[in-house]
Amino acid sequence: MAISGRTARVMYGANTIAEMGEMSLSGVTSETAGASSFGASAQTKFKVGTDDPGQVTFSGNYDPTDTNGQVALNALSSVNYGLTNLYFYDQYGAGAAGDLYSYWQVEAGGGIFLTQFNNFTLPNSGIGTVSFTGEVSGGFMEWVNTNA
């Protein structure tokens, strides 16, 4: 089943971050090493090391009056801990009763370290945009489905 991004949203705690129209989770990257033997025509790959849990990026229209969302995230530029309350909803109130919710969050023990803040573009011929980027650390992103 395909899911429309129309009902997607990014939330910081219980607050929707205003105007976010796009989000991206890079997924897990595994480190590999190759080995070959004499006369082999193809290299054999092996998983080594630890997995990189990836990064998250979200962007949308710039709203400097969004004090509980965009402004609050920008205020975190000096903190040195991972956020555990950033939620990436792929469905939000999409059902007939408005009760279909599913989202991505960092699993227990992990955090999202925001690495890019206040990255905005303000063209004189259009609407300003803003984006944020974070590195997932200490855990993986997990999908939570409350539709069951």
N, C-alpha and C positions, 0 to 999 in steps of 0.2 A: 504494500500500500504506500503510495507516494504521499508526502506531507507537504502542504503549502507553507511557505514562510510568512504568509499573511498574518498568522496569529502568533508568530515567534516574538520573543522579547527577552531582554537581559535584565536581571534583577540583582540589586545589591541589598542583601537582607530582605526585608519586606517591601522595599521601594523599587518600582520600575524605573530603570534609567531611561529618561525621556529620549524619544526620537531615534533610538537605535534600530536601524533597518537591515543590518546585516551582521552575521556572526559566523565565525569559523573556528573549528577545533582541528588542529593539525593531525591528531591521532598519534599513536605510539610508533616510535622508530626503534628497531632492534639493531644492535651492532653485530656485524658479521665479519668473519675472516675467511679467506679462501685457502684451499690446499689442493695441490695436484700431485699426481704421482707420475713417474717416468712413463712416457708413452700415452698418457691419458689425453683425450681430445677435448675434455671439458673440465673446468675447475669445479671442485665441490665446495659448497659454502656451509659454514657452521655458525651457529649463534654463539657469540661470546660476550662477556661483560654484562652490563645491566641495560635495561630498556630505558629510553628517554620518553617520558610521558607526554611530551609535546608542548604546544603553546595554544593559547586562545587569543583571538582577535575579534573585536566588535567595533562597529562604526555606524554612523548615522548623521542626522542633521545636528549641527552645533546649537546648543541651548544653554547659554550662560546663566539662565535663571533656574535651571534644574538643580536646586541646592541639595536635594537628597540623592541625586544620581551623579550627573557629570561633575558637578562642583565637588561633591563629597569624594569621588574617586581621585580627582586632581589633588585634593588635600592629603592623600595618602602617599604622595611621591617620596616622602622622607622616611616612611616606615620600613622596618627590616624584618617583616614577617609575612607569611603567606596568608592570603584571604581564604577563609573557609566558607564564606557566605555570598559567593558569586554564583548565580544560577542562570543557565542558558536554556530557556524554554523553547521547545520545538512545537509544542501545542499549548495554548493557554485559553481555557474557557471556550473551546471550539465545539462542544457538544450542544445538543438541543437544550439541555438544562444549563449549559455553560460550565460543566463540571469535568471536562476532559483536560487533564494536565499531564505533561511529561516533560522532563528537563534533564540536563546534564549538570553534574556537580562534581567537585573533587572528592574522592573517597576519604573516609576517616583516616587521619594521620598525615594527610597531604595538605597542600596549600597552593594558591595561585599568587605568584609574586608579580605584581604589575611592573613592567619594564618600560612602558611607553605611555606618557600622559600628555594631555593637552596638545595632541597632534591634530591641529585643525587647519583647514583651508577656508578662506573667506574671499571668494571671487566677487568682483564688483558687478558681475552679470548674473549672479545666481545665489542660491542658498548655501551658507557655510556648512562644512562637514567636519566631523571630529572622529578620531579613532583611538582605541586603547589596545594594548597588547600585554599579555601576561605569560609567564613561564610556569607550567605545572611542575610541582616538585613534591617529592616524598610520597606520592600516591598517583593513581591514575584517575581519569575522568570516568564517572559511572553514570549510567542512564537510569533515572527513576521514573517509573510509570505508575501513576495513581489512577489509571483508567480501569483497572481490574475490579 
